[in-house]
């Protein structure tokens, strides 16, 4: 590669939501920006999310007559995070809650569309906004803005090391998919926006038991290697042992082939048609359309098992379900893959409120009919154990033995699973996200072993979570976008505190 292409002002590691926000913000301020991304395409964990963004003082709130402001949002986080029973990073909380409205408007100006706001207790005001048609729209418009501003994005490029000179981070060594390496120089600074360590069994093993270690990462490229490189420079991970939601979580495997709905471009026209339809069209018409988006990334609610459904692995062997953490024992099973088996009584129950299979926060509840229509690849019906076993490719005798054992375990008063049978799956124990990120100061500079900033090195998104608690829906994407922009400003010395 020509030498002229190996030097820039800002290097961003990671092309997910936080990385692209960082790159777009830096480039809009005149910086020459390079983004290096480990995966073969951009998007990161953000592209897999439902797309909730939680903020006060939005145009959507004002149109709905909702009086709200960042100070209320900041105060409500005490209630939202109460179950965490640990200290929050209040400086970073303020950065997120007070930066959220401006960044929300910034995203609107880029072309992103939202529906909402939706209530989510214990928030005192409805603040959860959902990206339409999904979080992929965030990536679409952020990437378009980066391209307009001349940002260079190199995928299939893995951070191998951070170059230090006179105690300052001044460049990166990147390994490319073809086996070569390149050293890139950064005149102003480097931002680690590489996501969490959800796909690193080694780092998960530092903090969690075997079920979490065995679980499958939703996004396999979040290997945590940039975090480990930062650790070698004296940085540390904060809240590595914490999760905003119980883990592992049971989720349906994603479809192997995207439906035509999922291949729709996340354009403004499509988004506004969905917004319009959501407001005025009959639910009978809109539900099938919306469900083709949300049922690709959801999992079953514990209530399905409370009402009598059984869980079996791929061979048909019964897997005990702990209602407090339904995926725990599945993740301990060697294959970490199974099927939910139930009968006609349970099937009819889960066709109407209040018994739903899954929920997409602020958007919709998914019932059995939604999976029958939108996810035929994970929906099964059979009149006998032998017929069901054939569909699941399980051993009939083992499956029969499991159903008999499950029925005995329900006791005389419990519901017994009898023909005809239904099944949903495969399901697996997944890790959606980890809460541990590098310790940073209020300007998102990575802190070294002496708790002082490592000059030239910053972090954003999950990589720079720094102890801020993001419980509740929507805060992870909000933090990714707000911190990404702020990190760019910090690198360039243009923050309000500069």
C-alpha positions in Angstrom: 0.0 0.0 0.0 1.4 3.5 -0.8 2.8 5.3 2.2 0.4 8.2 1.6 -2.5 6.0 2.5 -1.1 4.8 5.9 -1.3 8.1 7.7 -4.4 9.9 8.9 -5.7 12.1 11.7 -8.0 9.6 13.5 -8.0 5.8 13.4 -11.2 4.1 14.6 -11.1 0.4 15.4 -14.6 -1.0 14.7 -17.3 -0.2 12.2 -20.4 -0.8 14.3 -22.7 1.9 15.6 -20.2 3.6 17.9 -17.3 3.4 15.4 -19.3 4.8 12.5 -20.7 7.6 14.6 -17.1 8.4 15.7 -15.8 8.4 12.2 -18.6 10.6 10.8 -18.3 13.1 13.6 -14.5 13.3 13.2 -14.7 13.6 9.4 -17.4 16.3 9.7 -14.8 18.4 11.7 -12.2 18.1 8.9 -10.3 15.1 10.1 -8.9 12.5 7.8 -10.3 9.3 9.2 -9.6 5.6 8.8 -11.8 2.8 10.1 -10.5 -0.7 10.4 -13.0 -3.5 10.9 -12.3 -7.2 11.7 -15.5 -8.5 10.0 -15.9 -8.8 6.3 -18.6 -6.2 6.4 -19.6 -3.2 8.6 -22.4 -3.2 11.2 -21.1 -4.8 14.3 -23.5 -5.8 17.1 -25.7 -2.8 16.2 -26.8 -4.4 13.0 -28.2 -7.3 15.0 -30.2 -5.2 17.5 -33.9 -4.4 17.4 -32.9 -0.8 17.3 -34.2 0.9 20.5 -32.8 4.4 21.3 -33.8 5.9 24.6 -33.7 9.7 24.9 -35.5 12.7 26.4 -36.3 16.0 24.7 -37.0 14.5 21.3 -39.2 15.9 18.5 -41.3 12.7 18.9 -41.9 13.4 22.6 -42.8 17.1 21.9 -45.3 16.0 19.3 -46.9 13.7 21.8 -47.1 16.4 24.4 -44.5 14.8 26.7 -42.5 17.2 28.9 -39.1 15.6 29.5 -35.5 16.7 29.8 -32.0 15.1 30.3 -32.0 15.8 34.0 -35.1 13.7 34.5 -33.6 11.0 32.4 -30.4 11.1 34.4 -32.4 10.9 37.7 -34.6 8.0 36.4 -31.4 6.0 35.8 -31.2 5.4 39.5 -34.5 3.5 39.3 -33.6 1.7 36.0 -30.2 0.5 37.4 -31.4 -0.3 40.9 -31.3 -4.1 40.3 -27.6 -3.9 39.4 -26.8 -3.1 43.1 -23.5 -1.5 42.1 -22.1 2.0 41.6 -22.7 3.7 38.4 -20.2 5.9 36.6 -22.1 9.2 37.0 -19.9 11.2 34.7 -20.5 8.8 31.8 -24.2 8.6 32.7 -24.5 12.4 32.4 -22.6 12.2 29.1 -25.1 9.8 27.8 -28.4 11.3 29.1 -27.4 14.8 28.2 -25.9 13.9 24.9 -28.8 11.7 23.8 -31.2 14.4 22.5 -28.6 16.1 20.2 -27.4 12.8 18.8 -31.0 11.7 18.3 -31.6 14.8 16.2 -28.3 14.2 14.4 -29.4 10.8 13.4 -32.8 12.2 12.2 -30.8 14.7 10.1 -28.9 11.8 8.5 -32.1 10.1 7.5 -32.8 7.6 10.3 -36.5 7.3 11.2 -38.0 6.3 14.5 -41.4 5.3 15.9 -42.3 6.1 19.5 -41.7 7.2 22.2 -42.8 4.1 24.1 -43.2 3.8 27.9 -40.9 1.5 29.8 -41.2 1.6 33.6 -39.6 2.6 35.8 -38.8 5.5 33.5 -41.1 8.4 34.5 -41.6 9.4 30.9 -42.0 7.5 27.6 -38.5 7.7 26.1 -37.9 4.5 24.1 -37.8 5.2 20.4 -37.4 2.3 17.8 -35.5 2.6 14.6 -37.5 1.6 11.5 -37.4 -0.7 9.8 -34.6 -1.9 12.2 -31.2 -1.1 13.6 -29.6 -1.9 10.2 -31.0 1.5 9.2 -28.6 3.1 11.6 -25.7 1.4 9.9 -27.0 2.3 6.4 -27.2 6.0 7.1 -24.0 6.2 9.1 -22.1 4.5 6.4 -23.6 6.8 3.8 -22.5 9.8 5.8 -19.0 8.4 6.3 -18.7 7.8 2.5 -19.9 11.4 1.8 -17.2 12.7 4.1 -14.4 10.7 2.6 -13.9 8.3 5.5 -11.8 5.2 4.5 -13.3 1.9 5.8 -11.2 -1.2 5.6 -13.0 -4.5 6.4 -11.4 -7.8 7.0 -8.7 -5.9 8.9 -7.9 -7.0 12.4 -6.2 -4.9 15.1 -2.9 -6.7 15.9 -1.2 -4.0 18.0 -1.2 -0.4 19.1 2.0 1.5 18.2 3.4 3.5 21.1 6.0 6.2 20.8 7.3 8.3 23.8 4.4 7.0 25.8 1.7 8.0 23.3 -0.5 5.8 21.1 0.3 7.0 17.6 -0.7 4.1 15.3 -2.0 0.6 14.8 -0.7 -2.6 13.2 -3.5 -4.2 11.2 -3.6 -7.8 9.9 -5.5 -8.2 6.7 -7.4 -11.2 5.5 -4.8 -11.9 2.8 -2.2 -12.5 5.5 -0.4 -9.2 5.1 0.0 -6.5 7.7 0.0 -2.7 7.5 1.1 -0.1 10.1 -1.2 3.0 10.0 -0.2 6.2 11.8 -2.6 8.5 13.6 -1.7 12.1 14.0 -4.4 13.0 16.5 -5.5 9.7 18.2 -7.0 6.2 18.1 -10.5 5.3 19.2 -11.3 1.7 20.2 -14.9 1.1 19.1 -14.5 -2.6 18.7 -17.4 -3.8 20.8 -17.4 -6.0 23.9 -15.9 -9.4 24.6 -19.0 -11.5 24.1 -17.2 -13.8 21.6 -14.2 -14.4 23.9 -14.5 -17.5 25.9 -11.2 -16.7 27.5 -12.3 -13.3 28.9 -15.8 -14.6 29.8 -14.1 -17.3 31.7 -12.5 -14.7 34.0 -15.8 -13.6 35.3 -18.5 -16.3 34.7 -19.2 -20.0 35.1 -19.2 -22.7 32.5 -22.7 -22.0 31.1 -21.8 -18.5 30.1 -18.4 -19.7 28.7 -20.1 -22.3 26.6 -22.8 -20.0 25.2 -22.8 -18.8 21.6 -22.0 -15.2 20.9 -24.7 -13.4 18.8 -21.9 -11.5 17.0 -18.9 -13.7 16.6 -16.5 -10.9 15.7 -16.5 -9.3 19.2 -13.5 -11.3 20.3 -12.2 -8.8 22.8 -8.7 -8.7 21.2 -8.6 -4.9 21.2 -9.4 -4.9 24.9 -6.6 -7.3 25.6 -4.2 -5.2 23.6 -5.3 -2.2 25.8 -4.7 -4.3 28.9 -1.1 -4.9 27.8 -0.7 -1.1 27.9 -2.0 -1.0 31.4 -5.7 -0.5 30.9 -8.3 -2.5 32.8 -11.8 -3.8 32.2 -14.5 -2.4 34.5 -17.7 -4.4 35.4 -16.5 -7.5 33.5 -18.6 -9.6 35.9 -21.8 -7.7 35.3 -24.7 -8.2 32.9 -27.7 -6.0 32.4 -29.8 -9.0 31.7 -29.5 -12.6 32.8 -27.1 -14.7 30.6 -27.0 -16.8 28.7 -30.3 -15.9 27.0 -32.3 -18.4 25.0 -32.8 -17.3 21.4 -34.0 -18.9 18.2 -31.2 -19.5 15.7 -31.3 -16.8 12.9 -32.7 -17.8 9.5 -30.1 -19.1 7.0 -31.7 -17.1 4.3 -33.1 -13.6 4.7 -36.7 -13.1 3.5 -37.7 -10.5 0.9 -38.8 -8.2 3.8 -35.3 -8.3 5.4 -33.7 -7.5 2.0 -35.7 -4.3 1.7 -33.3 -1.2 1.7 -33.6 0.8 5.0 -34.5 3.8 3.0 -36.5 6.8 4.2 -39.4 5.8 1.9 -39.6 2.3 3.4 -39.2 3.7 6.9 -41.9 6.3 6.5 -44.3 3.8 5.0 -43.8 1.6 8.0 -44.3 4.6 10.3 -47.5 5.5 8.5 -48.8 1.9 8.5 -48.0 1.5 12.2 -50.2 4.5 13.0 -53.2 4.1 10.8 -53.3 0.6 9.2 -55.1 -2.3 10.8 -52.9 -4.5 13.0 -54.0 -7.6 11.0 -52.2 -6.1 7.9 -49.2 -4.6 9.7 -48.4 -7.5 12.1 -47.2 -10.0 9.5 -44.9 -7.4 7.9 -43.4 -6.2 11.2 -43.0 -9.7 12.5 -40.7 -10.7 9.6 -38.3 -8.1 11.0 -38.5 -8.9 14.8 -38.8 -12.7 14.8 -35.3 -13.0 13.3 -33.7 -11.9 16.6 -36.0 -12.9 19.4 -36.2 -15.7 22.0 -38.9 -17.5 24.0 -40.3 -16.0 27.2 -39.9 -18.2 30.3 -43.7 -18.3 30.6 -43.8 -20.9 27.8 -42.0 -23.3 30.1 -44.1 -22.3 33.1 -47.2 -23.4 31.2 -45.8 -26.8 30.5 -43.5 -26.8 27.5 -40.6 -29.2 27.5 -37.0 -28.6 26.3 -35.1 -31.3 24.5 -31.6 -31.4 22.9 -31.0 -32.4 19.3 -31.0 -36.0 20.1 -34.3 -35.8 21.9 -32.9 -35.9 25.5 -34.8 -33.9 28.1 -33.0 -30.7 29.3 -34.1 -29.4 32.7 -35.3 -25.8 32.5 -34.5 -23.3 35.3 -37.2 -20.7 35.0 -34.9 -18.0 36.4 -32.4 -18.7 33.6 -34.0 -20.9 30.9 -30.9 -21.3 28.8 -28.5 -22.2 31.6 -28.7 -25.9 31.4 -29.0 -25.9 27.6 -25.7 -24.1 27.4 -24.1 -26.7 29.6 -25.4 -29.4 27.2 -22.6 -30.4 24.8 -24.3 -29.2 21.7 -26.0 -26.1 23.2 -28.9 -26.6 20.9 -32.4 -27.8 21.4 -36.1 -27.6 20.7 -39.2 -26.5 22.7 -41.9 -29.1 22.6 -45.5 -28.5 23.5 -49.0 -29.6 22.6 -52.3 -28.2 21.2 -53.5 -26.8 24.6 -50.3 -24.7 25.0 -50.3 -23.8 21.3 -53.8 -22.3 21.5 -52.9 -20.4 24.7 -50.0 -18.7 23.1 -52.0 -17.3 20.3 -53.5 -14.4 22.3 -52.6 -11.9 25.0 -51.3 -12.2 27.7 -49.4 -15.4 26.7 -46.9 -14.5 24.0 -43.9 -16.4 22.7 -41.6 -13.4 22.5 -41.6 -9.6 22.9 -39.8 -6.9 20.9 -39.5 -4.0 23.3 -41.8 -1.1 22.3 -42.8 -2.8 19.0 -44.9 -5.9 19.3 -45.5 -9.2 20.9 -44.9 -12.3 18.9 -47.4 -15.2 19.2 -47.3 -18.7 17.8 -49.1 -17.6 14.7 -46.4 -15.1 14.0 -43.7 -17.7 14.1 -45.9 -20.0 11.9 -46.1 -17.2 9.3 -42.6 -15.6 9.6 -40.3 -18.4 10.7 -41.4 -21.6 9.0 -37.8 -22.8 9.3 -38.1 -23.1 13.1 -41.8 -24.2 13.4 -42.9 -27.9 13.5 -46.2 -29.8 13.8 -46.7 -33.5 14.2 -49.4 -36.0 15.1 -47.1 -38.4 17.0 -43.8 -38.6 18.8 -42.3 -40.6 15.9 -43.4 -38.0 13.3 -42.0 -35.1 15.4 -38.7 -37.0 16.0 -38.4 -37.4 12.2 -38.8 -33.7 11.7 -36.4 -32.8 14.4 -34.0 -35.5 13.4 -34.0 -36.9 16.9 -34.2 -40.4 18.2 -37.9 -41.4 18.6 -37.3 -43.6 21.6 -35.3 -40.9 23.4 -37.8 -38.2 22.6 -40.7 -40.4 23.9 -38.8 -41.1 27.1 -38.2 -37.4 27.5 -41.8 -36.5 27.0 -42.9 -39.2 29.5 -40.3 -37.9 32.0 -41.4 -34.3 31.5 -45.0 -35.2 32.1 -44.2 -37.1 35.3 -42.2 -34.1 36.6 -45.3 -31.9 36.2 -47.1 -33.9 38.9 -50.8 -34.8 39.1 -52.0 -31.2 38.8 -49.6 -30.1 36.1 -50.2 -29.9 32.4 -49.1 -33.0 30.4 -47.9 -32.7 26.9 -50.0 -35.0 24.6 -50.5 -35.3 20.8 -50.7 -33.4 18.5 -47.3 -32.0 19.1 -45.6 -28.7 18.2 -42.0 -27.6 18.4 -40.0 -24.4 18.0 -36.3 -24.4 17.4 -33.5 -24.8 17.3 -32.9 -22.6 20.3 -29.5 -21.9 21.8 -28.0 -20.2 24.8 -26.6 -16.9 23.5 -24.6 -14.0 24.8 -26.1 -10.8 23.5 -23.8 -8.4 25.1 -21.3 -8.0 28.0 -21.2 -4.9 30.1 -17.5 -4.9 30.8 -15.6 -2.1 29.0 -12.3 -0.3 29.4 -11.9 2.2 32.2 -12.1 5.7 30.7 -12.2 9.2 32.1 -15.1 11.6 31.4 -13.5 12.4 28.0 -13.4 8.7 27.1 -9.6 8.6 27.2 -8.5 5.1 28.2 -6.9 5.0 31.6 -3.6 3.2 32.2 -2.2 1.4 35.2 -1.7 4.6 37.1 -5.3 5.6 36.4 -4.0 8.4 34.2 -5.0 8.7 30.5 -2.9 6.8 28.0 -2.1 9.7 25.6 -3.7 9.3 22.2 -5.9 6.3 23.1 -9.7 6.6 23.5 -12.6 4.2 23.6 -16.3 4.4 22.8 -19.4 2.1 22.8 -19.1 -1.2 24.6 -15.3 -1.0 24.4 -15.4 2.2 26.4 -18.3 1.5 28.7 -16.1 2.4 31.6 -18.5 1.3 34.4 -21.6 3.2 33.2 -24.7 1.0 33.8 -27.0 0.6 30.8 -29.8 -1.4 32.1 -33.2 -1.1 30.4 -33.9 -1.2 26.7 -32.4 1.4 24.3 -29.4 2.5 26.4 -26.8 0.4 24.7 -27.5 2.0 21.3 -27.8 5.4 22.8 -24.5 5.0 24.5 -22.9 3.7 21.3 -24.0 6.7 19.3 -23.4 9.4 21.9 -20.0 8.1 23.0 -18.9 7.5 19.5 -19.5 11.2 18.6 -18.1 12.4 21.8 -14.9 10.3 21.5 -14.3 12.0 18.1 -14.7 15.4 19.6 -12.3 14.4 22.5 -9.6 13.2 20.1 -9.8 16.5 18.2 -10.0 18.6 21.3 -13.4 20.1 20.4 -15.5 18.9 23.4 -17.3 21.5 25.6 -14.7 20.9 28.2 -11.7 21.5 25.8 
